[in-house]
Amino acid sequence: AQSVTQLGSHVSVSEGALVLLRCNYSSSVPPYLFWYVQYPNQGLQLLLKYTSAATLVKGINGFEAEFKTRETSFHLTKPSAHMSDAAEYFCAVSQNTGFQKLVFGTGTRLLVSP
Amino acid sequence: SQTIHQWPATLVQPVGSPLSLECTVEGTSNPNLYWYRQAAGRGLQLLFYSVGIGQISSEVPQNLSASRPQDRQFILSSKKLLLSDSGFYLCAWSVPTGSNSPLHFGNGTRLTVT
């Protein structure tokens, strides 16, 4: 079965610094991968998705992620952090069951300091 | 455009009391519907999913049940709540075809069982 692992439950950066949130996947077939963001007491919002087209995927709010087969990774990056980026981020993989069934990582909380 | 509504936003219930959380989707037909639970520090756990009216699949054995009485309505229930049922419950929908379509989440219900 497909799974994802997010390294680091918390990541702290300064405003203006590079954001790097790590996600590694395990899948026996080419995966569909997603990044979601969750602000406090809200649902999850889709940031971006990889569906076997371009390996570099651009999302909303200046985020992007690169799919790397050899490293089995799908890390999320943003060149310059903003205070409003402080939130929890989830990586997810589709189970490829013929309909959408996502398995989520445990999440990484991004803290942004001034 | 499609929208998803979840209510109530917060709920405090005593142990042993019943539960009913409701979720409705607008602007789409025959969506796949999902209930997830988010416990602190544990990511998201898929509880139930449904591909059509009256069709419910349970992912984990538990004290909860789900029903889909109408195409765009999904209900999460319990006859007697346990302390361990506390958590953040998220409803989501996706288009009915394809493993590469994203999930769209409601704003969640914070349930506290006392």
HADDOCK unambig.tbl for C-alpha pairs under 7 A between the chains (distance, minus, plus):
assign (segid A and resid 32 and name CA) (segid B and resid 100 and name CA) 5.82 0.50 0.50
assign (segid A and resid 42 and name CA) (segid B and resid 107 and name CA) 4.67 0.50 0.50
assign (segid A and resid 42 and name CA) (segid B and resid 108 and name CA) 6.20 0.50 0.50
assign (segid A and resid 43 and name CA) (segid B and resid 90 and name CA) 6.73 0.50 0.50
assign (segid A and resid 43 and name CA) (segid B and resid 105 and name CA) 5.56 0.50 0.50
assign (segid A and resid 43 and name CA) (segid B and resid 106 and name CA) 5.41 0.50 0.50
assign (segid A and resid 43 and name CA) (segid B and resid 107 and name CA) 4.09 0.50 0.50
assign (segid A and resid 43 and name CA) (segid B and resid 108 and name CA) 5.56 0.50 0.50
assign (segid A and resid 44 and name CA) (segid B and resid 105 and name CA) 5.71 0.50 0.50
assign (segid A and resid 51 and name CA) (segid B and resid 100 and name CA) 6.01 0.50 0.50
assign (segid A and resid 94 and name CA) (segid B and resid 99 and name CA) 6.21 0.50 0.50
assign (segid A and resid 96 and name CA) (segid B and resid 99 and name CA) 5.26 0.50 0.50
assign (segid A and resid 97 and name CA) (segid B and resid 99 and name CA) 6.88 0.50 0.50
assign (segid A and resid 98 and name CA) (segid B and resid 98 and name CA) 5.96 0.50 0.50
assign (segid A and resid 98 and name CA) (segid B and resid 99 and name CA) 5.76 0.50 0.50
assign (segid A and resid 99 and name CA) (segid B and resid 96 and name CA) 6.79 0.50 0.50
assign (segid A and resid 99 and name CA) (segid B and resid 97 and name CA) 5.68 0.50 0.50
assign (segid A and resid 99 and name CA) (segid B and resid 98 and name CA) 5.21 0.50 0.50
assign (segid A and resid 99 and name CA) (segid B and resid 99 and name CA) 5.00 0.50 0.50
assign (segid A and resid 100 and name CA) (segid B and resid 94 and name CA) 6.97 0.50 0.50
assign (segid A and resid 100 and name CA) (segid B and resid 98 and name CA) 6.26 0.50 0.50
assign (segid A and resid 100 and name CA) (segid B and resid 99 and name CA) 4.43 0.50 0.50
assign (segid A and resid 100 and name CA) (segid B and resid 100 and name CA) 6.87 0.50 0.50
assign (segid A and resid 100 and name CA) (segid B and resid 101 and name CA) 6.53 0.50 0.50
assign (segid A and resid 104 and name CA) (segid B and resid 43 and name CA) 6.75 0.50 0.50
assign (segid A and resid 104 and name CA) (segid B and resid 44 and name CA) 6.11 0.50 0.50
assign (segid A and resid 105 and name CA) (segid B and resid 43 and name CA) 6.19 0.50 0.50
assign (segid A and resid 106 and name CA) (segid B and resid 41 and name CA) 6.87 0.50 0.50
assign (segid A and resid 106 and name CA) (segid B and resid 42 and name CA) 5.47 0.50 0.50
assign (segid A and resid 106 and name CA) (segid B and resid 43 and name CA) 4.01 0.50 0.50
assign (segid A and resid 107 and name CA) (segid B and resid 43 and name CA) 5.87 0.50 0.50
